[in-house]
Amino acid sequence: MYDYLIVGAGLYGSVFAQQKKEQGCRCLVIDRREQIAGNIYSENIEGIEVHRYGPHIFHTNKKKVWDYVNRFAEFNHFVYAPVACFKGELYNLPFNMNTFVRMWDIHTPKEAEEMIRRQVAEAGITEPLNLEEQAISLVGRDVYEKLIKGYTKKQWGRPCKELPAYIIKRLPVRLTFDNNYFNHPYQGIPKEGYTRMTERMLDGIEVRLGMDFLTQREALTELAERIVYTGPIDEYFDYRLGALEYRSLRFETEVLDMPNYQGVAGMNYTDEEVPFTRIIEHKHFTFGEGNAEKTVITREYSTTWKPGEEPYYPIGDAVNQTLYEKYRAIAAKETNVRFGGRLGTYRYMDMDQVIAQAMEDAQ
């Protein structure tokens, strides 16, 4: 009945299906959730567009990708400029002159550069053996202690001394007063939300929700000549070689009877004592538009992933990467199945990378 059965109505699956439809292919898209758009799903709550599965700021330096998404959505000019809170002290992110002025009461790029250089020299780390040593060797002890140490421990569920150095091979340090988190020339949020953007991508394509491919594999496989699978690659093979590791997320969303809670879209809580990693205030993604009397915030908690929960961040250490390569070797023998997306390829990707990969794979 179909040329392609696409398992997953998230960003990769939706782009792949749209591209194949343009080529004249018949596609069926299914998803185990009762919604499209995967983790970029957004919904209207009290007149405010809310990112249900964490904030998604579109940014790219790929003009081809930017032109593509603008076919399906009009984007605003939002630029992400989060703030870090360390025990009540507020610092701009990413690390820039605003951060250093607040931390050290200095005023010039030269002073900031000298302070970082002095602290790095005092640490005397020549070959970093873990994330803590890597961070200190890049930005010094003050920035590490206040803005990296506690946040990273919460994010990964283990102390920085137990994490590999490669996780932060580089840290963005700007000696300018620039709070723009991303350097990409194309940035913004869809004015009508990501769900509406995805709906337009899937226009004219059959979509069936609430369908679990793995429990109906035999019947669904017979419907199409080829399969595109965007779920976890180890789950596809019933974890026969063991489970790959991920970090997961838990969200607590709350409607508040006030027009403005924190004055910024993202507030990172970098001290270990605060259990959540950040608070997102969704109306600031659209410059305060929507309900003038209420606001919606989401507290984000990083958690250990367990089967049955949503996997978010692959733990791409040597052990997991070796296991993934074994799964990839098995997957290569599946002649009519393509594995795509962050879960199908076990790697974290920004939205523009997902789109670029789907467009390339669909050629």
PETASUL-V256374 format. One line per field, one symbol per residue. psi: psi as a letter, one per 20 degrees, with the letter a starting at -180 (. if undefined). A space follows every 10 residues. Layout:
psi: ???
//
This chain:
psi: hqhpooooka gghggggggh ghijqpqppq qhrkqricij pqqpokjppp ohlqqoopqq johggghghi hiqpqakppp mrqpoolipp qqqroahhgh ghhilriqhg ggghgggghg ghhkognpir hghgghigjr hggghhiggg ghghgijqqh ijqqhihmhq pooplrmojo hqiqhoqapp hjqhghghgh hjpjpppprk poghikgggh hihqhqpopj aphhhhkkkh jrpqqrqrqp popppqmqho gijqgpopoi qhhphqhrpp ohiihkkjrb oiirqpqppp pprpqqpirp pgopnlrggh hggghghhhg hhinhjpppr rhhhjlqpqr ghhggggggg hi.
//
